[in-house]
Amino acid sequence: MAKVDINQAHPVFKLRLERILADLTSLGWKPRIASLKRSTAEQAEKVKQGYSKTMRSWHVESTVGMLPVGRDRFNQVFGSAADIIDKRYGWAGLAANKDFKFWKDLGRVAKKHGCSWGGDWKIKDVAHVEMHYIEMPTQSTAIA
């Protein structure tokens, strides 16, 4: 598996990832980012292989959401995502269990640093952490 360049992350997300990795390291884990940004084609392959359930992933830079602000206005919501594993286990062996302590520590630490954790979802994605952000002023139309 190729090494992921954390410098590709959104600057705020990069800072949070660095803090998450440092906290996990201080707990005795050996965390590494297994996945960060994906092209639309890469995400389509993940969906085809069953590793992801959606094309609207925050791993894909072109993904945008809408957040209502009042009746006729909204904010465009952007996001970033990363999959973090312990390099000794990956997703296999002990880590195949979604209750593995590393996943629980990852979730707790990610939330401490303002990120969402995929282990809280109905369909659990325990390696996944994400952050949402708004970079543009409120819009009065859905057409940018």
N, CA, C and O atoms as a GROMACS GRO file, in nm:
protein
  576
    1MET      N    1   0.085  -0.118   0.000
    1MET     CA    2   0.000   0.000   0.000
    1MET      C    3   0.090   0.125   0.000
    1MET      O    4   0.182   0.135   0.080
    2ALA      N    5   0.060   0.217  -0.090
    2ALA     CA    6   0.141   0.338  -0.103
    2ALA      C    7   0.124   0.430   0.018
    2ALA      O    8   0.017   0.434   0.080
    3LYS      N    9   0.229   0.502   0.050
    3LYS     CA   10   0.224   0.597   0.162
    3LYS      C   11   0.138   0.717   0.121
    3LYS      O   12   0.151   0.769   0.010
    4VAL      N   13   0.052   0.759   0.212
    4VAL     CA   14  -0.038   0.872   0.188
    4VAL      C   15   0.031   1.000   0.233
    4VAL      O   16   0.090   1.005   0.342
    5ASP      N   17   0.024   1.104   0.151
    5ASP     CA   18   0.084   1.234   0.182
    5ASP      C   19  -0.017   1.320   0.256
    5ASP      O   20  -0.111   1.371   0.196
    6ILE      N   21   0.002   1.337   0.386
    6ILE     CA   22  -0.089   1.415   0.470
    6ILE      C   23  -0.098   1.561   0.423
    6ILE      O   24  -0.196   1.630   0.453
    7ASN      N   25   0.002   1.607   0.350
    7ASN     CA   26   0.001   1.744   0.300
    7ASN      C   27  -0.105   1.766   0.193
    7ASN      O   28  -0.132   1.881   0.158
    8GLN      N   29  -0.166   1.660   0.142
    8GLN     CA   30  -0.276   1.672   0.046
    8GLN      C   31  -0.407   1.710   0.115
    8GLN      O   32  -0.503   1.750   0.049
    9ALA      N   33  -0.412   1.697   0.246
    9ALA     CA   34  -0.535   1.724   0.320
    9ALA      C   35  -0.561   1.875   0.330
    9ALA      O   36  -0.469   1.956   0.325
   10HIS      N   37  -0.687   1.910   0.344
   10HIS     CA   38  -0.726   2.048   0.372
   10HIS      C   39  -0.645   2.092   0.494
   10HIS      O   40  -0.627   2.013   0.586
   11PRO      N   41  -0.594   2.216   0.498
   11PRO     CA   42  -0.505   2.259   0.607
   11PRO      C   43  -0.562   2.239   0.748
   11PRO      O   44  -0.488   2.199   0.838
   12VAL      N   45  -0.689   2.265   0.767
   12VAL     CA   46  -0.748   2.246   0.900
   12VAL      C   47  -0.760   2.098   0.932
   12VAL      O   48  -0.733   2.055   1.044
   13PHE      N   49  -0.800   2.019   0.833
   13PHE     CA   50  -0.811   1.874   0.853
   13PHE      C   51  -0.674   1.814   0.878
   13PHE      O   52  -0.660   1.724   0.961
   14LYS      N   53  -0.572   1.863   0.807
   14LYS     CA   54  -0.435   1.814   0.827
   14LYS      C   55  -0.393   1.834   0.974
   14LYS      O   56  -0.336   1.744   1.035
   15LEU      N   57  -0.420   1.951   1.028
   15LEU     CA   58  -0.386   1.979   1.168
   15LEU      C   59  -0.457   1.881   1.261
   15LEU      O   60  -0.397   1.829   1.354
   16ARG      N   61  -0.585   1.858   1.235
   16ARG     CA   62  -0.660   1.763   1.319
   16ARG      C   63  -0.606   1.621   1.305
   16ARG      O   64  -0.595   1.548   1.403
   17LEU      N   65  -0.572   1.582   1.182
   17LEU     CA   66  -0.514   1.448   1.161
   17LEU      C   67  -0.383   1.433   1.236
   17LEU      O   68  -0.357   1.329   1.297
   18GLU      N   69  -0.299   1.536   1.230
   18GLU     CA   70  -0.171   1.530   1.302
   18GLU      C   71  -0.194   1.511   1.452
   18GLU      O   72  -0.122   1.436   1.516
   19ARG      N   73  -0.294   1.578   1.506
   19ARG     CA   74  -0.324   1.565   1.650
   19ARG      C   75  -0.381   1.427   1.682
   19ARG      O   76  -0.347   1.367   1.784
   20ILE      N   77  -0.466   1.376   1.594
   20ILE     CA   78  -0.522   1.242   1.613
   20ILE      C   79  -0.410   1.138   1.611
   20ILE      O   80  -0.404   1.052   1.699
   21LEU      N   81  -0.323   1.147   1.512
   21LEU     CA   82  -0.212   1.052   1.502
   21LEU      C   83  -0.120   1.060   1.623
   21LEU      O   84  -0.075   0.958   1.675
   22ALA      N   85  -0.092   1.183   1.670
   22ALA     CA   86  -0.005   1.201   1.788
   22ALA      C   87  -0.069   1.140   1.912
   22ALA      O   88  -0.002   1.073   1.990
   23ASP      N   89  -0.200   1.164   1.931
   23ASP     CA   90  -0.269   1.108   2.048
   23ASP      C   91  -0.269   0.956   2.044
   23ASP      O   92  -0.246   0.891   2.146
   24LEU      N   93  -0.295   0.898   1.926
   24LEU     CA   94  -0.296   0.753   1.915
   24LEU      C   95  -0.157   0.696   1.941
   24LEU      O   96  -0.143   0.592   2.006
   25THR      N   97  -0.055   0.764   1.892
   25THR     CA   98   0.084   0.721   1.916
   25THR      C   99   0.114   0.724   2.065
   25THR      O  100   0.179   0.633   2.118
   26SER      N  101   0.068   0.829   2.134
   26SER     CA  102   0.093   0.839   2.279
   26SER      C  103   0.022   0.728   2.358
   26SER      O  104   0.060   0.698   2.471
   27LEU      N  105  -0.080   0.668   2.297
   27LEU     CA  106  -0.151   0.556   2.361
   27LEU      C  107  -0.086   0.422   2.329
   27LEU      O  108  -0.133   0.317   2.373
   28GLY      N  109   0.024   0.425   2.251
   28GLY     CA  110   0.096   0.302   2.219
   28GLY      C  111   0.060   0.241   2.085
   28GLY      O  112   0.113   0.136   2.049
   29TRP      N  113  -0.027   0.304   2.009
   29TRP     CA  114  -0.063   0.254   1.877
   29TRP      C  115   0.039   0.300   1.773
   29TRP      O  116   0.121   0.387   1.800
   30LYS      N  117   0.033   0.241   1.656
   30LYS     CA  118   0.118   0.279   1.543
   30LYS      C  119   0.027   0.319   1.427
   30LYS      O  120   0.014   0.246   1.329
   31PRO      N  121  -0.037   0.437   1.440
   31PRO     CA  122  -0.137   0.475   1.340
   31PRO      C  123  -0.074   0.523   1.211
   31PRO      O  124   0.036   0.578   1.208
   32ARG      N  125  -0.147   0.499   1.104
   32ARG     CA  126  -0.109   0.556   0.974
   32ARG      C  127  -0.235   0.580   0.894
   32ARG      O  128  -0.336   0.511   0.910
   33ILE      N  129  -0.226   0.678   0.807
   33ILE     CA  130  -0.339   0.710   0.720
   33ILE      C  131  -0.334   0.612   0.603
   33ILE      O  132  -0.236   0.608   0.528
   34ALA      N  133  -0.439   0.534   0.587
   34ALA     CA  134  -0.446   0.435   0.480
   34ALA      C  135  -0.508   0.494   0.354
   34ALA      O  136  -0.479   0.449   0.242
   35SER      N  137  -0.592   0.596   0.372
   35SER     CA  138  -0.661   0.656   0.257
   35SER      C  139  -0.697   0.799   0.293
   35SER      O  140  -0.736   0.829   0.406
   36LEU      N  141  -0.683   0.888   0.194
   36LEU     CA  142  -0.716   1.028   0.216
   36LEU      C  143  -0.806   1.073   0.100
   36LEU      O  144  -0.927   1.052   0.104
   37LYS      N  145  -0.748   1.134   0.000
   37LYS     CA  146  -0.826   1.178  -0.116
   37LYS      C  147  -0.839   1.066  -0.218
   37LYS      O  148  -0.748   0.985  -0.237
   38ARG      N  149  -0.955   1.064  -0.285
   38ARG     CA  150  -0.978   0.969  -0.393
   38ARG      C  151  -1.037   1.043  -0.512
   38ARG      O  152  -1.111   1.140  -0.496
   39SER      N  153  -1.005   0.996  -0.631
   39SER     CA  154  -1.070   1.047  -0.751
   39SER      C  155  -1.210   0.985  -0.758
   39SER      O  156  -1.240   0.890  -0.686
   40THR      N  157  -1.293   1.040  -0.844
   40THR     CA  158  -1.426   0.984  -0.865
   40THR      C  159  -1.415   0.839  -0.912
   40THR      O  160  -1.491   0.753  -0.868
   41ALA      N  161  -1.320   0.811  -1.000
   41ALA     CA  162  -1.300   0.675  -1.050
   41ALA      C  163  -1.256   0.580  -0.937
   41ALA      O  164  -1.303   0.467  -0.929
   42GLU      N  165  -1.167   0.627  -0.851
   42GLU     CA  166  -1.122   0.544  -0.737
   42GLU      C  167  -1.239   0.515  -0.643
   42GLU      O  168  -1.252   0.404  -0.592
   43GLN      N  169  -1.324   0.615  -0.619
   43GLN     CA  170  -1.439   0.594  -0.532
   43GLN      C  171  -1.537   0.498  -0.596
   43GLN      O  172  -1.594   0.412  -0.528
   44ALA      N  173  -1.558   0.510  -0.728
   44ALA     CA  174  -1.647   0.417  -0.798
   44ALA      C  175  -1.598   0.273  -0.784
   44ALA      O  176  -1.678   0.181  -0.769
   45GLU      N  177  -1.466   0.254  -0.788
   45GLU     CA  178  -1.409   0.121  -0.770
   45GLU      C  179  -1.432   0.071  -0.628
   45GLU      O  180  -1.462  -0.047  -0.608
   46LYS      N  181  -1.419   0.159  -0.528
   46LYS     CA  182  -1.446   0.121  -0.388
   46LYS      C  183  -1.591   0.077  -0.371
   46LYS      O  184  -1.619  -0.021  -0.301
   47VAL      N  185  -1.683   0.149  -0.437
   47VAL     CA  186  -1.825   0.112  -0.431
   47VAL      C  187  -1.846  -0.023  -0.500
   47VAL      O  188  -1.914  -0.110  -0.446
   48LYS      N  189  -1.788  -0.040  -0.617
   48LYS     CA  190  -1.801  -0.164  -0.693
   48LYS      C  191  -1.750  -0.284  -0.613
   48LYS      O  192  -1.809  -0.392  -0.616
   49GLN      N  193  -1.639  -0.264  -0.540
   49GLN     CA  194  -1.580  -0.372  -0.460
   49GLN      C  195  -1.652  -0.393  -0.327
   49GLN      O  196  -1.625  -0.490  -0.256
   50GLY      N  197  -1.744  -0.303  -0.292
   50GLY     CA  198  -1.820  -0.316  -0.168
   50GLY      C  199  -1.752  -0.254  -0.047
   50GLY      O  200  -1.801  -0.269   0.065
   51TYR      N  201  -1.640  -0.183  -0.068
   51TYR     CA  202  -1.572  -0.118   0.044
   51TYR      C  203  -1.640   0.012   0.085
   51TYR      O  204  -1.623   0.058   0.198
   52SER      N  205  -1.717   0.070  -0.005
   52SER     CA  206  -1.792   0.192   0.025
   52SER      C  207  -1.933   0.175  -0.027
   52SER      O  208  -1.957   0.098  -0.121
   53LYS      N  209  -2.026   0.246   0.034
   53LYS     CA  210  -2.167   0.236  -0.005
   53LYS      C  211  -2.214   0.356  -0.087
   53LYS      O  212  -2.328   0.357  -0.133
   54THR      N  213  -2.128   0.457  -0.107
   54THR     CA  214  -2.175   0.580  -0.170
   54THR      C  215  -2.068   0.646  -0.257
   54THR      O  216  -1.948   0.634  -0.231
   55MET      N  217  -2.114   0.715  -0.358
   55MET     CA  218  -2.025   0.799  -0.438
   55MET      C  219  -2.011   0.937  -0.375
   55MET      O  220  -1.919   1.012  -0.410
   56ARG      N  221  -2.100   0.971  -0.282
   56ARG     CA  222  -2.095   1.102  -0.216
   56ARG      C  223  -2.008   1.095  -0.091
   56ARG      O  224  -2.052   1.124   0.020
   57SER      N  225  -1.885   1.058  -0.111
   57SER     CA  226  -1.789   1.042  -0.002
   57SER      C  227  -1.708   1.169   0.016
   57SER      O  228  -1.675   1.237  -0.081
   58TRP      N  229  -1.675   1.202   0.140
   58TRP     CA  230  -1.588   1.317   0.168
   58TRP      C  231  -1.443   1.287   0.130
   58TRP      O  232  -1.359   1.376   0.137
   59HIS      N  233  -1.413   1.164   0.091
   59HIS     CA  234  -1.281   1.133   0.036
   59HIS      C  235  -1.265   1.198  -0.102
   59HIS      O  236  -1.154   1.227  -0.146
   60VAL      N  237  -1.378   1.220  -0.170
   60VAL     CA  238  -1.378   1.274  -0.307
   60VAL      C  239  -1.395   1.426  -0.299
   60VAL      O  240  -1.495   1.476  -0.247
   61GLU      N  241  -1.297   1.497  -0.351
   61GLU     CA  242  -1.292   1.643  -0.336
   61GLU      C  243  -1.413   1.715  -0.394
   61GLU      O  244  -1.450   1.821  -0.346
   62SER      N  245  -1.475   1.659  -0.497
   62SER     CA  246  -1.588   1.727  -0.561
   62SER      C  247  -1.720   1.712  -0.485
   62SER      O  248  -1.821   1.771  -0.525
   63THR      N  249  -1.722   1.635  -0.377
   63THR     CA  250  -1.844   1.618  -0.299
   63THR      C  251  -1.877   1.748  -0.226
   63THR      O  252  -1.792   1.806  -0.159
   64VAL      N  253  -2.002   1.792  -0.240
   64VAL     CA  254  -2.050   1.914  -0.174
   64VAL      C  255  -2.187   1.885  -0.116
   64VAL      O  256  -2.268   1.816  -0.179
   65GLY      N  257  -2.214   1.936   0.002
   65GLY     CA  258  -2.346   1.924   0.063
   65GLY      C  259  -2.410   2.061   0.078
   65GLY      O  260  -2.343   2.163   0.061
   66MET      N  261  -2.537   2.062   0.111
   66MET     CA  262  -2.610   2.187   0.133
   66MET      C  263  -2.669   2.184   0.275
   66MET      O  264  -2.726   2.084   0.317
   67LEU      N  265  -2.654   2.294   0.345
   67LEU     CA  266  -2.705   2.306   0.481
   67LEU      C  267  -2.799   2.426   0.485
   67LEU      O  268  -2.755   2.540   0.468
   68PRO      N  269  -2.930   2.402   0.507
   68PRO     CA  270  -3.024   2.514   0.509
   68PRO      C  271  -2.992   2.614   0.620
   68PRO      O  272  -2.955   2.576   0.732
   69VAL      N  273  -3.007   2.741   0.587
   69VAL     CA  274  -2.990   2.850   0.683
   69VAL      C  275  -3.115   2.938   0.666
   69VAL      O  276  -3.117   3.028   0.582
   70GLY      N  277  -3.215   2.912   0.744
   70GLY     CA  278  -3.341   2.984   0.725
   70GLY      C  279  -3.421   2.920   0.613
   70GLY      O  280  -3.398   2.805   0.575
   71ARG      N  281  -3.518   2.996   0.561
   71ARG     CA  282  -3.611   2.942   0.463
   71ARG      C  283  -3.557   2.942   0.320
   71ARG      O  284  -3.579   2.846   0.246
   72ASP      N  285  -3.487   3.046   0.280
   72ASP     CA  286  -3.445   3.061   0.141
   72ASP      C  287  -3.294   3.069   0.121
   72ASP      O  288  -3.248   3.112   0.016
   73ARG      N  289  -3.217   3.027   0.221
   73ARG     CA  290  -3.073   3.042   0.211
   73ARG      C  291  -3.006   2.912   0.256
   73ARG      O  292  -3.065   2.832   0.330
   74PHE      N  293  -2.884   2.894   0.211
   74PHE     CA  294  -2.811   2.774   0.251
   74PHE      C  295  -2.661   2.801   0.248
   74PHE      O  296  -2.614   2.897   0.188
   75ASN      N  297  -2.589   2.714   0.315
   75ASN     CA  298  -2.442   2.713   0.308
   75ASN      C  299  -2.399   2.590   0.230
   75ASN      O  300  -2.458   2.482   0.243
   76GLN      N  301  -2.296   2.606   0.149
   76GLN     CA  302  -2.235   2.491   0.086
   76GLN      C  303  -2.141   2.429   0.189
   76GLN      O  304  -2.058   2.498   0.249
   77VAL      N  305  -2.155   2.300   0.209
   77VAL     CA  306  -2.074   2.228   0.306
   77VAL      C  307  -1.974   2.141   0.230
   77VAL      O  308  -2.012   2.063   0.143
   78PHE      N  309  -1.848   2.154   0.266
   78PHE     CA  310  -1.742   2.073   0.210
   78PHE      C  311  -1.692   1.979   0.320
   78PHE      O  312  -1.727   1.996   0.436
   79GLY      N  313  -1.612   1.884   0.284
   79GLY     CA  314  -1.561   1.792   0.384
   79GLY      C  315  -1.434   1.725   0.339
   79GLY      O  316  -1.395   1.730   0.223
   80SER      N  317  -1.372   1.662   0.434
   80SER     CA  318  -1.251   1.583   0.410
   80SER      C  319  -1.264   1.455   0.492
   80SER      O  320  -1.328   1.454   0.598
   81ALA      N  321  -1.203   1.349   0.442
   81ALA     CA  322  -1.209   1.222   0.514
   81ALA      C  323  -1.076   1.150   0.504
   81ALA      O  324  -0.998   1.169   0.411
   82ALA      N  325  -1.052   1.066   0.603
   82ALA     CA  326  -0.933   0.982   0.605
   82ALA      C  327  -0.969   0.848   0.669
   82ALA      O  328  -1.054   0.842   0.758
   83ASP      N  329  -0.904   0.744   0.624
   83ASP     CA  330  -0.912   0.615   0.690
   83ASP      C  331  -0.781   0.596   0.764
   83ASP      O  332  -0.674   0.605   0.704
   84ILE      N  333  -0.790   0.569   0.894
   84ILE     CA  334  -0.671   0.554   0.978
   84ILE      C  335  -0.671   0.413   1.036
   84ILE      O  336  -0.771   0.366   1.089
   85ILE      N  337  -0.558   0.346   1.024
   85ILE     CA  338  -0.541   0.211   1.076
   85ILE      C  339  -0.416   0.206   1.164
   85ILE      O  340  -0.334   0.298   1.161
   86ASP      N  341  -0.403   0.100   1.242
   86ASP     CA  342  -0.277   0.072   1.309
   86ASP      C  343  -0.197  -0.013   1.210
   86ASP      O  344  -0.245  -0.118   1.167
   87LYS      N  345  -0.076   0.031   1.175
   87LYS     CA  346   0.000  -0.035   1.069
   87LYS      C  347   0.035  -0.180   1.102
   87LYS      O  348   0.069  -0.256   1.011
   88ARG      N  349   0.026  -0.219   1.228
   88ARG     CA  350   0.055  -0.359   1.264
   88ARG      C  351  -0.062  -0.452   1.230
   88ARG      O  352  -0.042  -0.572   1.211
   89TYR      N  353  -0.183  -0.396   1.222
   89TYR     CA  354  -0.302  -0.480   1.206
   89TYR      C  355  -0.379  -0.455   1.077
   89TYR      O  356  -0.440  -0.547   1.022
   90GLY      N  357  -0.378  -0.331   1.026
   90GLY     CA  358  -0.462  -0.299   0.911
   90GLY      C  359  -0.607  -0.321   0.948
   90GLY      O  360  -0.655  -0.269   1.049
   91TRP      N  361  -0.678  -0.398   0.866
   91TRP     CA  362  -0.818  -0.431   0.893
   91TRP      C  363  -0.831  -0.580   0.927
   91TRP      O  364  -0.943  -0.630   0.940
   92ALA      N  365  -0.720  -0.651   0.942
   92ALA     CA  366  -0.722  -0.796   0.959
   92ALA      C  367  -0.692  -0.837   1.104
   92ALA      O  368  -0.665  -0.753   1.189
   93GLY      N  369  -0.698  -0.965   1.129
   93GLY     CA  370  -0.666  -1.019   1.261
   93GLY      C  371  -0.755  -0.957   1.368
   93GLY      O  372  -0.877  -0.954   1.354
   94LEU      N  373  -0.692  -0.908   1.474
   94LEU     CA  374  -0.768  -0.845   1.583
   94LEU      C  375  -0.851  -0.726   1.534
   94LEU      O  376  -0.959  -0.700   1.586
   95ALA      N  377  -0.800  -0.656   1.432
   95ALA     CA  378  -0.868  -0.537   1.381
   95ALA      C  379  -0.991  -0.571   1.298
   95ALA      O  380  -1.069  -0.482   1.265
   96ALA      N  381  -1.012  -0.699   1.265
   96ALA     CA  382  -1.133  -0.738   1.193
   96ALA      C  383  -1.256  -0.723   1.283
   96ALA      O  384  -1.368  -0.714   1.233
   97ASN      N  385  -1.235  -0.720   1.412
   97ASN     CA  386  -1.343  -0.700   1.509
   97ASN      C  387  -1.369  -0.551   1.525
   97ASN      O  388  -1.278  -0.476   1.564
   98LYS      N  389  -1.489  -0.506   1.496
   98LYS     CA  390  -1.523  -0.363   1.504
   98LYS      C  391  -1.517  -0.309   1.648
   98LYS      O  392  -1.522  -0.188   1.669
   99ASP      N  393  -1.505  -0.400   1.746
   99ASP     CA  394  -1.490  -0.358   1.886
   99ASP      C  395  -1.344  -0.358   1.930
   99ASP      O  396  -1.315  -0.340   2.049
  100PHE      N  397  -1.251  -0.376   1.836
  100PHE     CA  398  -1.108  -0.374   1.866
  100PHE      C  399  -1.074  -0.241   1.934
  100PHE      O  400  -1.123  -0.136   1.893
  101LYS      N  401  -0.991  -0.245   2.037
  101LYS     CA  402  -0.961  -0.126   2.116
  101LYS      C  403  -0.906  -0.011   2.031
  101LYS      O  404  -0.936   0.105   2.059
  102PHE      N  405  -0.827  -0.039   1.928
  102PHE     CA  406  -0.775   0.068   1.844
  102PHE      C  407  -0.890   0.149   1.785
  102PHE      O  408  -0.885   0.272   1.784
  103TRP      N  409  -0.994   0.080   1.734
  103TRP     CA  410  -1.106   0.152   1.673
  103TRP      C  411  -1.176   0.241   1.775
  103TRP      O  412  -1.213   0.354   1.744
  104LYS      N  413  -1.194   0.190   1.894
  104LYS     CA  414  -1.258   0.269   2.001
  104LYS      C  415  -1.173   0.391   2.035
  104LYS      O  416  -1.225   0.501   2.052
  105ASP      N  417  -1.042   0.371   2.046
  105ASP     CA  418  -0.952   0.484   2.074
  105ASP      C  419  -0.954   0.584   1.959
  105ASP      O  420  -0.956   0.705   1.982
  106LEU      N  421  -0.954   0.534   1.836
  106LEU     CA  422  -0.960   0.624   1.720
  106LEU      C  423  -1.088   0.709   1.726
  106LEU      O  424  -1.082   0.830   1.706
  107GLY      N  425  -1.201   0.647   1.754
  107GLY     CA  426  -1.326   0.722   1.761
  107GLY      C  427  -1.324   0.828   1.869
  107GLY      O  428  -1.365   0.942   1.846
  108ARG      N  429  -1.277   0.792   1.986
  108ARG     CA  430  -1.272   0.887   2.098
  108ARG      C  431  -1.180   1.004   2.066
  108ARG      O  432  -1.215   1.119   2.090
  109VAL      N  433  -1.062   0.975   2.013
  109VAL     CA  434  -0.962   1.078   1.983
  109VAL      C  435  -1.010   1.166   1.867
  109VAL      O  436  -0.993   1.288   1.872
  110ALA      N  437  -1.068   1.106   1.764
  110ALA     CA  438  -1.117   1.185   1.650
  110ALA      C  439  -1.223   1.285   1.696
  110ALA      O  440  -1.219   1.402   1.658
  111LYS      N  441  -1.315   1.240   1.779
  111LYS     CA  442  -1.421   1.330   1.829
  111LYS      C  443  -1.362   1.438   1.919
  111LYS      O  444  -1.409   1.552   1.917
  112LYS      N  445  -1.261   1.403   1.997
  112LYS     CA  446  -1.194   1.502   2.081
  112LYS      C  447  -1.139   1.617   1.996
  112LYS      O  448  -1.136   1.731   2.041
  113HIS      N  449  -1.098   1.586   1.873
  113HIS     CA  450  -1.039   1.687   1.784
  113HIS      C  451  -1.138   1.740   1.680
  113HIS      O  452  -1.098   1.793   1.577
  114GLY      N  453  -1.268   1.724   1.707
  114GLY     CA  454  -1.371   1.786   1.625
  114GLY      C  455  -1.406   1.713   1.497
  114GLY      O  456  -1.465   1.773   1.406
  115CYS      N  457  -1.372   1.588   1.487
  115CYS     CA  458  -1.405   1.509   1.368
  115CYS      C  459  -1.517   1.410   1.399
  115CYS      O  460  -1.540   1.375   1.515
  116SER      N  461  -1.585   1.367   1.296
  116SER     CA  462  -1.685   1.261   1.308
  116SER      C  463  -1.615   1.128   1.287
  116SER      O  464  -1.511   1.120   1.221
  117TRP      N  465  -1.673   1.022   1.344
  117TRP     CA  466  -1.613   0.888   1.334
  117TRP      C  467  -1.713   0.792   1.273
  117TRP      O  468  -1.828   0.785   1.316
  118GLY      N  469  -1.670   0.718   1.172
  118GLY     CA  470  -1.756   0.623   1.104
  118GLY      C  471  -1.802   0.507   1.190
  118GLY      O  472  -1.897   0.438   1.152
  119GLY      N  473  -1.739   0.484   1.303
  119GLY     CA  474  -1.784   0.378   1.394
  119GLY      C  475  -1.915   0.410   1.463
  119GLY      O  476  -1.977   0.322   1.522
  120ASP      N  477  -1.959   0.536   1.456
  120ASP     CA  478  -2.087   0.576   1.515
  120ASP      C  479  -2.204   0.558   1.417
  120ASP      O  480  -2.319   0.576   1.455
  121TRP      N  481  -2.173   0.522   1.294
  121TRP     CA  482  -2.277   0.510   1.192
  121TRP      C  483  -2.353   0.379   1.202
  121TRP      O  484  -2.306   0.283   1.264
  122LYS      N  485  -2.472   0.375   1.142
  122LYS     CA  486  -2.552   0.252   1.138
  122LYS      C  487  -2.473   0.140   1.070
  122LYS      O  488  -2.464   0.029   1.121
  123ILE      N  489  -2.416   0.172   0.954
  123ILE     CA  490  -2.323   0.078   0.887
  123ILE      C  491  -2.184   0.125   0.925
  123ILE      O  492  -2.133   0.222   0.868
  124LYS      N  493  -2.123   0.058   1.019
  124LYS     CA  494  -1.997   0.104   1.080
  124LYS      C  495  -1.880   0.102   0.982
  124LYS      O  496  -1.859   0.006   0.909
  125ASP      N  497  -1.805   0.212   0.984
  125ASP     CA  498  -1.681   0.225   0.906
  125ASP      C  499  -1.576   0.274   1.006
  125ASP      O  500  -1.544   0.393   1.012
  126VAL      N  501  -1.523   0.180   1.085
  126VAL     CA  502  -1.444   0.213   1.203
  126VAL      C  503  -1.311   0.282   1.176
  126VAL      O  504  -1.257   0.347   1.265
  127ALA      N  505  -1.257   0.270   1.055
  127ALA     CA  506  -1.130   0.337   1.023
  127ALA      C  507  -1.151   0.481   0.976
  127ALA      O  508  -1.054   0.555   0.963
  128HIS      N  509  -1.274   0.520   0.951
  128HIS     CA  510  -1.307   0.647   0.885
  128HIS      C  511  -1.326   0.761   0.985
  128HIS      O  512  -1.399   0.749   1.083
  129VAL      N  513  -1.258   0.873   0.958
  129VAL     CA  514  -1.282   0.998   1.030
  129VAL      C  515  -1.304   1.106   0.925
  129VAL      O  516  -1.246   1.102   0.816
  130GLU      N  517  -1.388   1.203   0.958
  130GLU     CA  518  -1.415   1.311   0.863
  130GLU      C  519  -1.443   1.441   0.935
  130GLU      O  520  -1.475   1.444   1.053
  131MET      N  521  -1.429   1.549   0.858
  131MET     CA  522  -1.452   1.684   0.908
  131MET      C  523  -1.532   1.759   0.801
  131MET      O  524  -1.505   1.744   0.682
  132HIS      N  525  -1.628   1.838   0.844
  132HIS     CA  526  -1.707   1.922   0.753
  132HIS      C  527  -1.674   2.068   0.780
  132HIS      O  528  -1.642   2.106   0.892
  133TYR      N  529  -1.683   2.148   0.675
  133TYR     CA  530  -1.653   2.290   0.691
  133TYR      C  531  -1.726   2.372   0.586
  133TYR      O  532  -1.764   2.321   0.480
  134ILE      N  533  -1.745   2.499   0.617
  134ILE     CA  534  -1.810   2.594   0.527
  134ILE      C  535  -1.707   2.701   0.495
  134ILE      O  536  -1.655   2.766   0.586
  135GLU      N  537  -1.677   2.720   0.367
  135GLU     CA  538  -1.574   2.816   0.328
  135GLU      C  539  -1.630   2.935   0.251
  135GLU      O  540  -1.556   3.028   0.218
  136MET      N  541  -1.759   2.933   0.221
  136MET     CA  542  -1.818   3.040   0.141
  136MET      C  543  -1.931   3.107   0.220
  136MET      O  544  -1.989   3.044   0.308
  137PRO      N  545  -1.963   3.231   0.190
  137PRO     CA  546  -2.076   3.297   0.256
  137PRO      C  547  -2.207   3.226   0.219
  137PRO      O  548  -2.215   3.156   0.118
  138THR      N  549  -2.307   3.246   0.300
  138THR     CA  550  -2.439   3.190   0.276
  138THR      C  551  -2.488   3.231   0.138
  138THR      O  552  -2.473   3.346   0.098
  139GLN      N  553  -2.547   3.135   0.065
  139GLN     CA  554  -2.598   3.158  -0.070
  139GLN      C  555  -2.750   3.173  -0.066
  139GLN      O  556  -2.816   3.118   0.022
  140SER      N  557  -2.805   3.249  -0.160
  140SER     CA  558  -2.951   3.263  -0.167
  140SER      C  559  -3.009   3.181  -0.282
  140SER      O  560  -3.129   3.186  -0.306
  141THR      N  561  -2.926   3.108  -0.352
  141THR     CA  562  -2.971   3.024  -0.462
  141THR      C  563  -2.883   2.900  -0.467
  141THR      O  564  -2.770   2.900  -0.419
  142ALA      N  565  -2.936   2.794  -0.525
  142ALA     CA  566  -2.860   2.669  -0.534
  142ALA      C  567  -2.761   2.673  -0.649
  142ALA      O  568  -2.680   2.581  -0.664
  143ILE      N  569  -2.764   2.778  -0.731
  143ILE     CA  570  -2.671   2.790  -0.843
  143ILE      C  571  -2.558   2.882  -0.802
  143ILE      O  572  -2.580   2.999  -0.771
  144ALA      N  573  -2.436   2.830  -0.803
  144ALA     CA  574  -2.321   2.910  -0.761
  144ALA      C  575  -2.275   3.004  -0.870
  144ALA      O  576  -2.179   3.078  -0.851
   0.00000   0.00000   0.00000
